[in-house]
Amino acid sequence: MIDTLTGVTGTVPWFAGFALAILVSWGAFVLFVNSWKYWRATKFERDRMRLAWRIARQWRRLAPNVGLARIDENTKGVKDWQGNTKKSITVVPKLKAVPEPWGVRAHIQTIPKVGITEFEKATLWLADAWGCEEVQVKRVKSGLIEVRGIVGNPLDDHQPYAWPTGQEWVLPMGHNPWMRQIEIPLRELSGIKIAGMPGYGKTMLMLAWYAVLADRPEVQPVIFDGKTADPRYGDWAEVAHRAMFITGDNPEAANQRLTDLVRMLKDRPGRLVEERGTHKFWKHGPTCDNPLVPVFMDECHNYIDAGGLRGKEKELIESNQRLMRTVTKEGRGLGFLPIIGTQKQTADAIPTAVRDNCEVGICFPVATLDAAEAALGSAIRKDEANQPTQFVDKEANAGLCVVIGLPGLRGRYDRVRVGDLDEDDITRRVQTAGGLRRDLIPAAAPTIRDATETAGVPLQKKTTRRKTA
């Protein structure tokens, strides 16, 4: 019996030594990998790596001081065999910090009574302790949250506009606070609305999107330049040769062109069925015979603001509003994409039926929260960090905007620094694509005349009700 026990106890040091060797080997391997990464990194990347290591090293001391740890209730008042009260155990959420170009990303496992609400309350304390400009928290899944610490302000960094190189149907914008490139997918998109005070970049962004789509033969854009009476001398003049048409700020001329668009839209289902057997545009995507039609409408309020008008002038504006509603409401499934810009998207400048049907909202700096709410929705009043009224500094914030409605945002807002653009570069890109222009607007439908009538009747004969006895 004694020999057996001795034999068993004699094996204990061997297993302990083996386990210790594994732990030492693993630690040495991790140290080697981290040292290799640190040696190969740039100075900028080393700063981020040291920040992540410091946050992980100091976390167990920091968490209790900012209310992100809890005393284990089961250990309160517990006494040892001598009758002395033991020290209570402090439970700290587990943290794993990794460096990022914009700062540090920390994944944290929650514990009872310390969840996302507590971390959101402690963001300012964490920002001060970590040396970050801003700290944001989001829930990844049950029991796991992500804390992002931004060092400096990445939105102050100017980067070149990211012209797309592939054939994806997207419109690039710029980078967000996490240095991620933001793009707007066009498939099944109902429309884009853009607001903001003059001089902050609305028209330049629209011109960039125009240039992005210009070299694709399966795109035929149209332009409503509400900034000028004569479009030959406006911001769109040098690129207008690629569009099916361009019109200035005259509401009557715009009415004629909107009527052309609606006629083309109504004609589109039959052409789609004839070409592909279905009226659903995005099932097979744009083609040369049935192209995507981006409707660029810059300063749209000049066509639809009925304030102070009477008689025929008011009727004309109301007609423009009805035509715009038709294009916006029915265009998504037929390949028409309204891209509508105006300074203040209140109901007098843009019909609410048009504004609320455009799923992507972009707002450059504005002077009031009312203007921000009109462009981005009522929730912007509660999201102080993303309110465009805070960015009213043209020298520093031209090209900075707030966006909502993009995939992945889940109804939240994101700030975007639009990539730097050059007007001459935009013009060069469009000039090479001028030969792709095609006028696909169908001719006006002939009127049908009744044998007993002299006046033309649109679409069908005039009918009369049968009298009943």
C-alpha positions in Angstrom: 0.0 0.0 0.0 2.8 2.4 0.9 4.7 1.5 -2.3 1.6 2.3 -4.3 1.1 5.7 -2.7 4.8 6.4 -3.1 4.6 5.5 -6.8 1.6 7.7 -7.3 3.1 10.7 -5.5 6.3 10.2 -7.4 4.5 10.9 -10.6 3.1 14.3 -9.5 6.4 16.3 -10.1 6.6 14.8 -13.6 3.2 16.0 -14.6 3.7 19.4 -12.9 7.0 19.8 -14.8 5.4 18.9 -18.1 2.5 21.4 -17.6 5.0 24.1 -16.6 7.1 23.4 -19.7 4.0 23.8 -21.9 3.1 27.1 -20.2 6.6 28.4 -20.5 6.8 27.4 -24.2 3.5 29.0 -24.9 4.5 32.2 -23.2 7.8 32.3 -25.0 6.0 31.8 -28.3 3.5 34.6 -27.6 6.4 36.9 -26.6 8.3 36.0 -29.8 5.2 36.8 -32.0 4.5 40.1 -30.3 8.2 41.1 -30.5 8.3 40.2 -34.1 5.2 42.2 -34.9 6.5 45.2 -32.9 9.9 45.0 -34.7 8.2 45.0 -38.1 5.7 47.7 -37.2 6.0 51.4 -38.1 6.3 54.1 -35.4 2.6 54.8 -35.7 1.7 51.1 -35.3 4.0 50.7 -32.3 2.3 53.6 -30.5 -1.0 51.8 -31.0 0.4 48.5 -29.8 1.8 50.0 -26.6 -1.5 51.6 -26.0 -3.3 48.3 -26.3 -0.8 46.5 -24.0 -1.1 49.3 -21.4 -4.9 49.1 -21.4 -4.8 45.3 -20.9 -2.1 45.6 -18.1 -3.9 48.2 -16.1 -7.5 47.0 -16.6 -7.8 45.0 -13.3 -6.9 48.2 -11.3 -8.9 50.6 -13.5 -12.2 48.7 -13.7 -13.1 48.8 -9.9 -12.3 52.6 -9.9 -14.7 53.4 -12.6 -17.6 51.2 -11.5 -17.0 48.4 -13.9 -16.4 45.6 -11.4 -18.5 44.0 -8.7 -18.0 42.3 -5.3 -18.9 38.7 -5.4 -21.9 38.6 -3.0 -21.1 34.9 -2.2 -17.8 35.9 -0.6 -19.2 38.7 1.7 -18.9 37.9 5.3 -17.4 34.4 4.8 -15.1 33.3 7.7 -12.2 30.9 7.7 -11.7 28.0 10.1 -10.2 30.4 12.7 -13.3 32.6 12.7 -11.7 35.5 10.8 -13.7 37.2 8.0 -12.2 36.6 4.6 -11.6 39.4 2.1 -14.4 39.6 -0.4 -13.5 38.8 -4.0 -13.8 41.5 -6.7 -14.9 40.2 -10.1 -13.6 42.1 -13.1 -14.8 41.6 -16.6 -12.3 39.9 -18.9 -10.8 42.3 -21.5 -8.8 41.7 -24.7 -7.4 44.8 -26.3 -6.1 45.0 -29.9 -4.5 47.9 -31.7 -6.2 49.6 -34.6 -5.2 52.4 -37.0 -7.7 54.7 -35.3 -6.8 53.7 -31.7 -7.7 50.5 -29.8 -10.5 48.0 -29.9 -11.4 46.1 -26.7 -13.7 43.0 -26.4 -15.1 42.6 -23.0 -17.1 39.8 -21.5 -19.8 41.2 -19.3 -20.6 40.0 -15.7 -23.8 40.3 -13.7 -24.7 44.0 -13.1 -21.9 45.2 -15.3 -23.2 45.4 -18.9 -23.4 47.8 -21.8 -25.4 50.4 -19.7 -22.6 50.6 -17.2 -19.9 50.9 -19.9 -21.8 53.6 -21.7 -22.0 55.6 -18.4 -18.2 55.2 -18.0 -17.1 56.2 -21.5 -15.7 59.6 -20.4 -13.7 58.1 -17.6 -12.4 55.4 -19.9 -11.4 58.0 -22.5 -9.4 60.0 -19.9 -7.7 56.9 -18.5 -6.9 55.5 -21.9 -5.8 58.8 -23.4 -8.4 58.7 -26.1 -10.4 61.5 -27.7 -13.6 59.5 -27.7 -14.8 56.1 -26.5 -17.8 54.3 -28.0 -19.6 51.1 -26.9 -21.7 48.6 -28.8 -23.1 45.2 -28.0 -21.6 42.4 -30.2 -23.7 39.6 -28.9 -25.1 38.3 -25.6 -22.4 38.6 -23.0 -19.9 40.4 -25.2 -19.5 44.1 -25.8 -17.0 46.1 -27.9 -15.4 49.3 -26.7 -13.6 51.5 -29.2 -11.2 54.1 -28.2 -10.3 56.8 -30.8 -6.9 58.4 -30.5 -7.0 61.9 -31.9 -9.6 62.7 -34.5 -9.4 60.5 -37.7 -12.0 62.7 -39.3 -9.4 65.5 -39.5 -7.3 63.4 -41.8 -7.8 64.1 -45.5 -7.5 61.2 -47.9 -7.9 61.1 -51.6 -11.3 60.1 -52.9 -11.5 56.3 -53.4 -12.5 55.9 -57.0 -13.9 52.4 -57.5 -11.8 49.9 -59.6 -14.3 47.1 -59.9 -17.8 46.8 -61.4 -19.8 46.8 -58.2 -22.8 49.1 -58.1 -21.7 51.4 -55.3 -21.1 55.1 -54.8 -18.0 55.8 -52.6 -18.1 58.5 -50.0 -15.0 58.6 -47.7 -13.9 57.3 -44.3 -15.6 57.2 -41.0 -14.1 57.7 -37.5 -12.8 54.1 -37.7 -10.9 54.7 -40.9 -13.3 52.4 -42.8 -14.2 53.4 -46.3 -18.0 54.1 -46.6 -19.9 53.2 -49.8 -23.5 53.4 -50.8 -24.8 50.2 -52.5 -27.2 51.1 -55.3 -29.0 47.8 -55.7 -32.7 48.2 -54.8 -31.9 51.8 -53.5 -35.0 54.1 -53.4 -33.0 57.3 -53.4 -30.4 59.6 -51.7 -31.2 62.9 -50.1 -28.4 65.4 -49.3 -28.7 68.5 -47.2 -26.3 71.1 -45.9 -25.4 74.8 -46.0 -23.6 76.2 -49.1 -19.9 75.6 -49.5 -19.6 72.3 -47.5 -19.5 69.9 -50.4 -22.9 68.8 -51.5 -22.4 69.5 -55.2 -18.9 68.1 -55.3 -20.0 64.8 -53.8 -22.8 64.6 -56.4 -20.4 65.4 -59.2 -18.0 62.7 -58.0 -20.9 60.2 -58.1 -21.7 61.4 -61.6 -18.1 60.7 -62.6 -18.1 57.3 -61.0 -21.1 56.2 -63.1 -20.2 58.1 -66.3 -17.9 55.4 -67.8 -20.6 52.7 -67.7 -22.7 52.4 -70.9 -25.5 50.9 -68.8 -26.0 54.2 -67.1 -27.8 57.2 -68.6 -28.0 60.1 -66.1 -30.1 63.2 -66.2 -29.3 66.6 -64.5 -31.5 69.2 -62.9 -29.2 72.1 -62.0 -31.2 74.3 -59.8 -28.3 76.6 -59.1 -28.3 78.5 -62.3 -30.8 79.8 -64.9 -28.5 78.8 -67.8 -27.0 75.4 -67.3 -24.2 76.2 -69.7 -22.6 78.3 -67.0 -23.2 76.3 -63.9 -21.3 73.7 -61.9 -22.5 70.9 -64.2 -21.7 72.6 -67.5 -18.4 70.8 -68.2 -19.8 67.4 -67.6 -23.3 67.8 -69.1 -22.5 66.2 -72.4 -22.7 62.8 -70.8 -26.3 63.3 -69.6 -29.4 62.5 -71.5 -30.4 66.1 -70.7 -29.7 69.0 -68.4 -32.0 71.8 -67.4 -31.6 75.0 -65.3 -33.6 76.4 -62.5 -36.7 77.2 -64.6 -39.7 75.4 -63.1 -41.5 75.2 -66.4 -38.5 73.6 -68.2 -38.1 71.3 -65.2 -41.8 70.3 -65.6 -41.2 69.3 -69.2 -38.2 67.2 -68.3 -39.9 65.6 -65.3 -42.8 64.7 -67.6 -40.3 63.0 -70.0 -38.9 61.0 -67.0 -42.3 59.9 -65.9 -43.2 58.9 -69.4 -39.9 56.9 -69.6 -40.7 55.3 -66.2 -44.1 54.2 -67.3 -42.7 52.8 -70.5 -40.0 50.8 -68.6 -42.0 47.8 -67.3 -42.9 46.7 -70.9 -39.4 47.1 -72.1 -38.0 45.1 -69.2 -40.5 42.2 -69.8 -39.6 42.3 -73.5 -35.9 42.1 -72.7 -35.7 39.7 -69.8 -39.2 38.3 -69.1 -39.7 40.2 -65.9 -40.4 43.8 -64.9 -38.0 43.6 -61.9 -35.1 45.8 -62.8 -32.5 44.6 -60.3 -33.1 40.9 -60.9 -30.7 41.1 -63.9 -29.4 44.6 -63.4 -28.8 47.5 -65.7 -28.3 47.0 -69.4 -27.7 49.3 -72.4 -31.3 49.0 -73.5 -32.7 49.4 -70.0 -30.0 51.5 -68.1 -29.9 52.8 -64.6 -31.1 56.4 -64.7 -29.6 58.5 -61.9 -31.7 61.7 -61.5 -29.3 64.3 -60.1 -31.3 67.2 -58.8 -29.1 70.0 -57.3 -31.0 72.6 -55.2 -34.4 71.0 -55.9 -36.3 73.7 -53.9 -36.2 75.9 -57.0 -38.6 73.5 -58.7 -41.0 72.7 -56.0 -41.2 75.6 -53.5 -44.7 77.0 -53.8 -44.3 79.7 -51.2 -46.1 82.9 -52.1 -47.3 81.6 -55.5 -50.8 81.8 -56.9 -52.8 80.6 -59.9 -50.9 79.0 -62.8 -47.5 79.4 -61.1 -48.7 77.4 -58.1 -50.3 74.8 -60.3 -47.0 74.4 -62.1 -45.1 73.8 -58.9 -47.7 71.4 -57.6 -47.3 69.5 -60.9 -43.5 69.3 -60.4 -44.1 67.9 -56.9 -46.5 65.2 -58.2 -44.0 64.2 -60.9 -41.1 64.0 -58.4 -43.2 61.8 -56.1 -43.9 59.5 -59.0 -40.2 59.2 -59.9 -39.2 58.6 -56.2 -42.0 56.2 -55.2 -42.0 54.1 -58.4 -38.4 54.4 -59.6 -36.6 51.9 -57.2 -37.9 48.7 -58.9 -37.5 50.2 -62.4 -34.0 51.5 -62.4 -34.5 55.2 -61.5 -32.4 56.6 -58.7 -33.2 60.1 -57.4 -30.2 61.9 -55.9 -31.7 65.1 -54.4 -29.8 67.9 -52.9 -31.1 71.0 -51.1 -29.8 73.3 -48.3 -32.7 72.6 -45.9 -34.9 69.6 -46.4 -38.0 71.0 -44.7 -41.4 70.4 -46.3 -41.4 73.7 -48.2 -38.2 72.8 -50.0 -38.8 69.2 -50.7 -42.1 67.2 -50.5 -42.2 65.0 -47.5 -43.4 62.1 -49.6 -40.1 62.4 -51.6 -37.9 63.1 -48.7 -39.1 60.2 -46.5 -38.9 57.8 -49.4 -35.2 58.3 -50.0 -33.7 55.7 -47.6 -30.1 57.1 -47.5 -29.9 60.5 -45.8 -26.7 62.7 -45.8 -26.4 65.9 -44.0 -23.4 68.3 -44.2 -23.2 71.0 -41.5 -26.4 72.9 -40.8 -27.2 75.8 -38.6 -30.2 74.4 -36.7 -31.4 71.1 -35.3 -34.6 71.5 -37.2 -32.7 71.3 -40.4 -30.7 68.3 -39.2 -34.0 66.5 -38.2 -35.5 67.2 -41.6 -32.5 65.5 -43.3 -31.7 62.7 -40.8 -34.9 62.0 -38.8 -36.0 62.9 -35.2 -33.5 60.5 -33.6 -30.6 63.0 -34.3 -31.8 65.2 -31.5 -30.8 62.5 -29.0 -27.5 61.7 -30.7 -25.5 64.7 -29.6 -22.1 63.4 -30.9 -23.4 63.2 -34.4 -25.4 66.4 -34.7 -24.3 68.3 -37.8 -24.8 71.6 -36.0 -21.5 71.0 -34.2 -19.5 71.0 -37.4 -20.3 74.6 -38.6 -16.7 75.6 -39.3 -16.1 75.7 -43.0 -12.4 75.9 -42.8 -12.1 72.7 -40.7 -15.2 70.8 -41.6 -15.9 71.3 -45.3 -16.5 67.8 -46.6 -17.6 66.4 -43.2 -21.2 64.9 -43.1 -23.5 62.6 -41.1 -25.1 59.7 -42.9 -28.0 57.3 -42.0 -29.6 54.5 -43.9 -26.6 52.5 -45.0 -26.4 48.7 -44.5 -24.8 47.7 -41.3 -25.6 50.9 -39.4 -28.9 49.4 -38.1 -30.6 52.8 -38.0 -27.7 54.5 -36.3 -25.7 57.5 -37.5 -22.2 57.7 -38.8 -19.8 60.5 -39.5 -17.9 60.5 -42.8 -15.1 62.6 -44.1 -15.6 62.8 -47.9 -12.5 62.0 -49.8 -10.6 65.0 -51.3 -11.9 65.8 -54.8 -10.5 67.9 -57.7 -12.9 69.4 -60.2 -10.4 69.0 -63.1 -10.1 65.3 -62.3 -13.8 64.9 -62.3 -14.1 66.7 -65.7 -11.4 64.5 -67.2 -13.1 61.3 -66.1 -16.4 62.4 -67.6 -15.0 63.8 -70.9 -13.6 60.4 -71.9 -17.1 58.9 -71.5 -19.1 61.4 -73.6 -19.6 58.9 -76.4 -21.7 56.6 -74.2 -24.6 59.0 -74.0 -27.9 57.8 -75.5 -31.3 59.5 -75.4 -33.8 56.7 -74.4 -36.8 58.9 -73.6 -39.7 57.6 -75.6 -41.8 59.9 -77.8 -45.0 61.2 -76.4 -47.9 58.7 -76.8 -50.3 59.7 -79.6 -53.8 60.9 -78.6 -56.9 58.9 -79.5 -59.7 60.9 -81.1 -63.3 59.9 -80.8 -65.3 60.1 -84.0 -67.8 62.4 -82.5 -65.2 64.6 -80.7 -62.8 67.2 -82.0 -60.6 67.4 -78.9 -57.8 64.9 -78.3 -58.4 62.5 -75.4 -55.3 60.9 -73.8 -54.9 57.2 -73.7 -58.4 56.1 -74.5 -61.9 57.1 -75.7 -64.2 59.1 -73.5 -66.7 56.7 -72.0 -70.2 57.4 -70.7 -72.1 55.6 -68.0 -75.0 53.3 -69.0 -78.3 54.6 -67.6 -80.3 52.1 -65.6 -84.0 52.1 -65.4 
